[in-house]
């Protein structure tokens, strides 16, 4: 019973859109192995052959990673994507929805989406925020993606009533960096205490929780490096007219080039560390239930 409860959801967009091929598939396997290593069961979520797959097999994971055309699925296009039969990878929002329907309470990812820079002009706000307000899932992440407007994203989380719990930190991480300069709502240095707070939040039935886990210090990317690269990447996206769901993959690819691969190394390190913490949290939650 505890093994069934100690499940950790993993998304698939990082495989098909967030990391270059074939690295995405290799990292997906690393994340599953890390979750198992810490006593929980990994459940990688995606869409294949007209069905939402909550727990891709090794063969299905390989099939999705190698598919020539993979839809990036969020709350708005998930149903149509499944009905259309095209392979699809799930964003944070879509993964939260499917994890919640399957009774999974913990989800590990890299960084959540949020309010995009220049949103006052474009209106571009990620559906991840709406999902966090709706679905009672604890999302272990290294803050929000660094390409976003982090102060506005943090403010939006507060407005939506989504608590941000820092694990061994008082600060909201900046994805590639450990400190955005923004506060968390509460700090926890013990996984059991964190699990108790998450469980209590779920009892109120008020949506999800962000568990902010900073990238390990040895893998942190200097702010001067990634901020300069982000500025150039954003300018390139605007010049080329990149919009909507294509923005984040475009920016990540440009950051990879501009940082000479360092952004990918940091991304990989934080993904593994988040999977580790998520597994520990899932196990702690299962123990509290018995």
GUMARGU-829333 format. One record per residue (C-alpha): residue number from 1; residue in one letter; y, z, x. Coordinates in steps of 0.25 Angstrom, whole numbers. Layout:
<atoms>
+-----+--------+-------+-------+-------+
| num | residu |    c2 |    c3 |    c1 |
+-----+--------+-------+-------+-------+
| NUM |      A |     Y |     Z |     X |
...
+-----+--------+-------+-------+-------+
</atoms>
This chain:
<atoms>
+-----+--------+-------+-------+-------+
| num | residu |    c2 |    c3 |    c1 |
+-----+--------+-------+-------+-------+
|   1 |      X |     0 |     0 |     0 |
|   2 |      X |    10 |     4 |    11 |
|   3 |      X |     7 |   -10 |    18 |
|   4 |      X |    11 |   -17 |     5 |
|   5 |      X |    24 |    -9 |     4 |
|   6 |      X |    27 |   -10 |    19 |
|   7 |      X |    31 |   -25 |    18 |
|   8 |      X |    43 |   -32 |    24 |
|   9 |      X |    49 |   -45 |    19 |
|  10 |      X |    53 |   -55 |    29 |
|  11 |      X |    61 |   -68 |    26 |
|  12 |      X |    59 |   -82 |    30 |
|  13 |      X |    73 |   -88 |    32 |
|  14 |      X |    73 |   -83 |    46 |
|  15 |      X |    61 |   -91 |    49 |
|  16 |      X |    66 |  -104 |    43 |
|  17 |      X |    81 |  -103 |    44 |
|  18 |      X |    85 |   -91 |    53 |
|  19 |      X |    77 |   -94 |    66 |
|  20 |      X |    74 |  -107 |    72 |
|  21 |      X |    60 |  -113 |    71 |
|  22 |      X |    49 |  -109 |    75 |
|  23 |      X |    56 |   -95 |    79 |
|  24 |      X |    57 |   -92 |    64 |
|  25 |      X |    42 |   -92 |    62 |
|  26 |      X |    39 |   -84 |    75 |
|  27 |      X |    50 |   -73 |    71 |
|  28 |      X |    44 |   -72 |    57 |
|  29 |      X |    30 |   -69 |    63 |
|  30 |      X |    37 |   -59 |    72 |
|  31 |      X |    43 |   -52 |    60 |
|  32 |      X |    30 |   -51 |    52 |
|  33 |      X |    23 |   -45 |    65 |
|  34 |      X |    35 |   -35 |    66 |
|  35 |      X |    34 |   -30 |    52 |
|  36 |      X |    18 |   -29 |    53 |
|  37 |      X |    20 |   -21 |    67 |
|  38 |      X |    28 |   -11 |    60 |
|  39 |      X |    18 |    -8 |    48 |
|  40 |      X |    24 |   -17 |    37 |
|  41 |      X |    19 |   -30 |    31 |
|  42 |      X |    28 |   -43 |    33 |
|  43 |      X |    31 |   -51 |    21 |
|  44 |      X |    38 |   -64 |    25 |
|  45 |      X |    44 |   -71 |    13 |
|  46 |      X |    46 |   -86 |    10 |
|  47 |      X |    44 |   -98 |     1 |
|  48 |      X |    32 |  -108 |     2 |
|  49 |      X |    26 |  -118 |    -7 |
|  50 |      X |    34 |  -113 |   -19 |
|  51 |      X |    31 |   -99 |   -18 |
|  52 |      X |    38 |   -87 |   -12 |
|  53 |      X |    29 |   -81 |    -2 |
|  54 |      X |    31 |   -66 |     0 |
|  55 |      X |    23 |   -65 |    13 |
|  56 |      X |    21 |   -78 |    20 |
|  57 |      X |     8 |   -79 |    27 |
|  58 |      X |     8 |   -84 |    42 |
|  59 |      X |     5 |   -98 |    38 |
|  60 |      X |    16 |   -98 |    27 |
|  61 |      X |    26 |   -93 |    37 |
|  62 |      X |    23 |  -104 |    46 |
|  63 |      X |    23 |  -114 |    35 |
|  64 |      X |    37 |  -109 |    31 |
|  65 |      X |    42 |  -109 |    45 |
|  66 |      X |    38 |  -123 |    48 |
|  67 |      X |    42 |  -129 |    34 |
|  68 |      X |    52 |  -141 |    37 |
|  69 |      X |    61 |  -136 |    25 |
|  70 |      X |    63 |  -122 |    21 |
|  71 |      X |    72 |  -117 |    10 |
|  72 |      X |    81 |  -105 |    13 |
|  73 |      X |    79 |   -97 |     0 |
|  74 |      X |    88 |   -86 |    -5 |
|  75 |      X |    89 |   -80 |   -19 |
|  76 |      X |    96 |   -93 |   -25 |
|  77 |      X |    86 |  -103 |   -21 |
|  78 |      X |    73 |   -95 |   -19 |
|  79 |      X |    67 |   -99 |   -33 |
|  80 |      X |    71 |  -113 |   -32 |
|  81 |      X |    65 |  -114 |   -18 |
|  82 |      X |    52 |  -108 |   -22 |
|  83 |      X |    51 |  -117 |   -34 |
|  84 |      X |    54 |  -129 |   -25 |
|  85 |      X |    42 |  -127 |   -16 |
|  86 |      X |    50 |  -128 |    -3 |
|  87 |      X |    47 |  -118 |     8 |
|  88 |      X |    58 |  -107 |     8 |
|  89 |      X |    62 |   -96 |    17 |
|  90 |      X |    68 |   -84 |    11 |
|  91 |      X |    82 |   -78 |    14 |
|  92 |      X |    85 |   -63 |    14 |
|  93 |      X |    88 |   -64 |    -1 |
|  94 |      X |    76 |   -72 |    -5 |
|  95 |      X |    67 |   -63 |     4 |
|  96 |      X |    72 |   -50 |    -3 |
|  97 |      X |    70 |   -56 |   -17 |
|  98 |      X |    55 |   -60 |   -14 |
|  99 |      X |    53 |   -47 |    -6 |
| 100 |      X |    58 |   -38 |   -17 |
| 101 |      X |    49 |   -46 |   -27 |
| 102 |      X |    37 |   -43 |   -18 |
| 103 |      X |    41 |   -28 |   -17 |
| 104 |      X |    45 |   -29 |    -3 |
| 105 |      X |    56 |   -19 |     1 |
| 106 |      X |    59 |   -22 |    15 |
| 107 |      X |    63 |   -35 |    21 |
| 108 |      X |    67 |   -39 |    36 |
| 109 |      X |    76 |   -50 |    39 |
| 110 |      X |    87 |   -53 |    50 |
| 111 |      X |   100 |   -52 |    43 |
| 112 |      X |   104 |   -53 |    28 |
| 113 |      X |   114 |   -63 |    23 |
| 114 |      X |   127 |   -59 |    18 |
| 115 |      X |   142 |   -63 |    16 |
| 116 |      X |   144 |   -76 |    25 |
| 117 |      X |   157 |   -77 |    34 |
| 118 |      X |   167 |   -84 |    26 |
| 119 |      X |   161 |   -80 |    12 |
| 120 |      X |   175 |   -79 |     6 |
| 121 |      X |   176 |   -94 |     7 |
| 122 |      X |   161 |   -98 |     6 |
| 123 |      X |   156 |   -87 |    -4 |
| 124 |      X |   143 |   -87 |     5 |
| 125 |      X |   136 |   -74 |     3 |
| 126 |      X |   121 |   -73 |     5 |
| 127 |      X |   111 |   -70 |    -6 |
| 128 |      X |   105 |   -59 |     3 |
| 129 |      X |   116 |   -50 |    -2 |
| 130 |      X |   112 |   -52 |   -16 |
| 131 |      X |    98 |   -50 |   -13 |
| 132 |      X |   101 |   -37 |    -6 |
| 133 |      X |   108 |   -32 |   -18 |
| 134 |      X |    96 |   -36 |   -27 |
| 135 |      X |    83 |   -33 |   -20 |
| 136 |      X |    78 |   -20 |   -15 |
| 137 |      X |    73 |   -24 |    -2 |
| 138 |      X |    77 |   -18 |    12 |
| 139 |      X |    82 |   -29 |    21 |
| 140 |      X |    81 |   -25 |    36 |
| 141 |      X |    90 |   -34 |    43 |
| 142 |      X |   100 |   -34 |    55 |
| 143 |      X |   112 |   -35 |    45 |
| 144 |      X |   117 |   -48 |    40 |
| 145 |      X |   117 |   -61 |    47 |
| 146 |      X |   128 |   -61 |    58 |
| 147 |      X |   134 |   -74 |    53 |
| 148 |      X |   139 |   -67 |    40 |
| 149 |      X |   151 |   -59 |    37 |
| 150 |      X |   145 |   -45 |    40 |
| 151 |      X |   156 |   -36 |    34 |
| 152 |      X |   156 |   -44 |    21 |
| 153 |      X |   141 |   -44 |    20 |
| 154 |      X |   141 |   -29 |    23 |
| 155 |      X |   151 |   -27 |    12 |
| 156 |      X |   143 |   -35 |     2 |
| 157 |      X |   131 |   -27 |     5 |
| 158 |      X |   139 |   -14 |     1 |
| 159 |      X |   144 |   -21 |   -11 |
| 160 |      X |   130 |   -25 |   -16 |
| 161 |      X |   125 |   -11 |   -14 |
| 162 |      X |   115 |   -15 |    -3 |
| 163 |      X |   114 |    -3 |     7 |
| 164 |      X |   114 |    -7 |    22 |
| 165 |      X |   105 |     3 |    30 |
| 166 |      X |   106 |     3 |    45 |
| 167 |      X |    94 |     6 |    53 |
| 168 |      X |    98 |    13 |    66 |
| 169 |      X |   112 |     7 |    64 |
| 170 |      X |   125 |    11 |    57 |
| 171 |      X |   130 |    -3 |    57 |
| 172 |      X |   127 |   -16 |    50 |
| 173 |      X |   120 |   -25 |    60 |
| 174 |      X |   126 |   -39 |    63 |
| 175 |      X |   113 |   -46 |    64 |
| 176 |      X |   114 |   -51 |    79 |
| 177 |      X |   122 |   -38 |    82 |
| 178 |      X |   119 |   -24 |    79 |
| 179 |      X |   132 |   -20 |    73 |
| 180 |      X |   141 |   -27 |    64 |
| 181 |      X |   151 |   -16 |    63 |
| 182 |      X |   148 |   -13 |    49 |
| 183 |      X |   141 |    -1 |    43 |
| 184 |      X |   128 |     1 |    37 |
| 185 |      X |   126 |    10 |    24 |
| 186 |      X |   117 |    20 |    31 |
| 187 |      X |   109 |    21 |    44 |
| 188 |      X |    95 |    24 |    46 |
| 189 |      X |    88 |    27 |    59 |
| 190 |      X |    74 |    30 |    53 |
| 191 |      X |    66 |    20 |    45 |
| 192 |      X |    61 |    30 |    35 |
| 193 |      X |    75 |    35 |    31 |
| 194 |      X |    79 |    20 |    30 |
| 195 |      X |    67 |    18 |    21 |
| 196 |      X |    71 |    30 |    12 |
| 197 |      X |    85 |    24 |    10 |
| 198 |      X |    79 |    10 |     7 |
| 199 |      X |    69 |    16 |    -3 |
| 200 |      X |    80 |    24 |   -10 |
| 201 |      X |    89 |    12 |   -11 |
| 202 |      X |    78 |     4 |   -18 |
| 203 |      X |    76 |    15 |   -27 |
| 204 |      X |    90 |    13 |   -33 |
| 205 |      X |    86 |    -2 |   -35 |
| 206 |      X |    98 |    -7 |   -29 |
| 207 |      X |    94 |   -19 |   -21 |
| 208 |      X |    91 |   -20 |    -6 |
| 209 |      X |    95 |   -13 |     7 |
| 210 |      X |    99 |   -19 |    20 |
| 211 |      X |    93 |   -12 |    32 |
| 212 |      X |   102 |   -16 |    44 |
| 213 |      X |    94 |   -16 |    57 |
| 214 |      X |   102 |   -20 |    69 |
| 215 |      X |    96 |   -30 |    79 |
| 216 |      X |    90 |   -23 |    91 |
| 217 |      X |   101 |   -20 |   101 |
| 218 |      X |    93 |   -28 |   112 |
| 219 |      X |    94 |   -41 |   103 |
| 220 |      X |   108 |   -40 |    98 |
| 221 |      X |   117 |   -52 |   100 |
| 222 |      X |   131 |   -49 |   105 |
| 223 |      X |   141 |   -50 |    94 |
| 224 |      X |   150 |   -59 |   103 |
| 225 |      X |   139 |   -69 |   103 |
| 226 |      X |   135 |   -70 |    89 |
| 227 |      X |   149 |   -69 |    83 |
| 228 |      X |   154 |   -80 |    91 |
| 229 |      X |   141 |   -89 |    88 |
| 230 |      X |   143 |   -85 |    73 |
| 231 |      X |   157 |   -90 |    73 |
| 232 |      X |   153 |  -103 |    79 |
| 233 |      X |   141 |  -105 |    70 |
| 234 |      X |   150 |  -102 |    57 |
| 235 |      X |   160 |  -112 |    62 |
| 236 |      X |   149 |  -122 |    64 |
| 237 |      X |   143 |  -119 |    50 |
| 238 |      X |   157 |  -121 |    43 |
| 239 |      X |   159 |  -134 |    51 |
| 240 |      X |   146 |  -140 |    47 |
| 241 |      X |   147 |  -136 |    32 |
| 242 |      X |   135 |  -127 |    33 |
| 243 |      X |   134 |  -118 |    20 |
| 244 |      X |   125 |  -110 |    11 |
| 245 |      X |   111 |  -107 |    15 |
| 246 |      X |   112 |  -115 |    28 |
| 247 |      X |   123 |  -107 |    34 |
| 248 |      X |   115 |   -95 |    40 |
| 249 |      X |   104 |  -105 |    46 |
| 250 |      X |   115 |  -113 |    52 |
| 251 |      X |   122 |  -101 |    58 |
| 252 |      X |   109 |   -95 |    63 |
| 253 |      X |   106 |  -108 |    70 |
| 254 |      X |   120 |  -110 |    76 |
| 255 |      X |   119 |   -95 |    81 |
| 256 |      X |   106 |   -98 |    88 |
| 257 |      X |   112 |  -109 |    95 |
| 258 |      X |   126 |  -102 |    98 |
| 259 |      X |   119 |   -90 |   104 |
| 260 |      X |   108 |   -98 |   111 |
| 261 |      X |    97 |   -92 |   103 |
| 262 |      X |   102 |   -77 |   105 |
| 263 |      X |   104 |   -76 |    90 |
| 264 |      X |    90 |   -80 |    87 |
| 265 |      X |    84 |   -70 |    97 |
| 266 |      X |    93 |   -59 |    90 |
| 267 |      X |    89 |   -63 |    76 |
| 268 |      X |    74 |   -63 |    80 |
| 269 |      X |    75 |   -49 |    86 |
| 270 |      X |    82 |   -43 |    74 |
| 271 |      X |    72 |   -49 |    64 |
| 272 |      X |    61 |   -43 |    71 |
| 273 |      X |    68 |   -29 |    72 |
| 274 |      X |    71 |   -30 |    57 |
| 275 |      X |    57 |   -33 |    53 |
| 276 |      X |    53 |   -21 |    61 |
| 277 |      X |    62 |   -12 |    54 |
| 278 |      X |    58 |   -18 |    40 |
| 279 |      X |    44 |   -15 |    43 |
| 280 |      X |    47 |     0 |    46 |
| 281 |      X |    55 |     1 |    34 |
| 282 |      X |    45 |    -5 |    25 |
| 283 |      X |    34 |     5 |    30 |
| 284 |      X |    44 |    16 |    29 |
| 285 |      X |    47 |    12 |    14 |
| 286 |      X |    32 |    11 |    11 |
| 287 |      X |    30 |    25 |    17 |
| 288 |      X |    40 |    31 |     8 |
| 289 |      X |    33 |    25 |    -4 |
| 290 |      X |    21 |    33 |    -1 |
+-----+--------+-------+-------+-------+
</atoms>
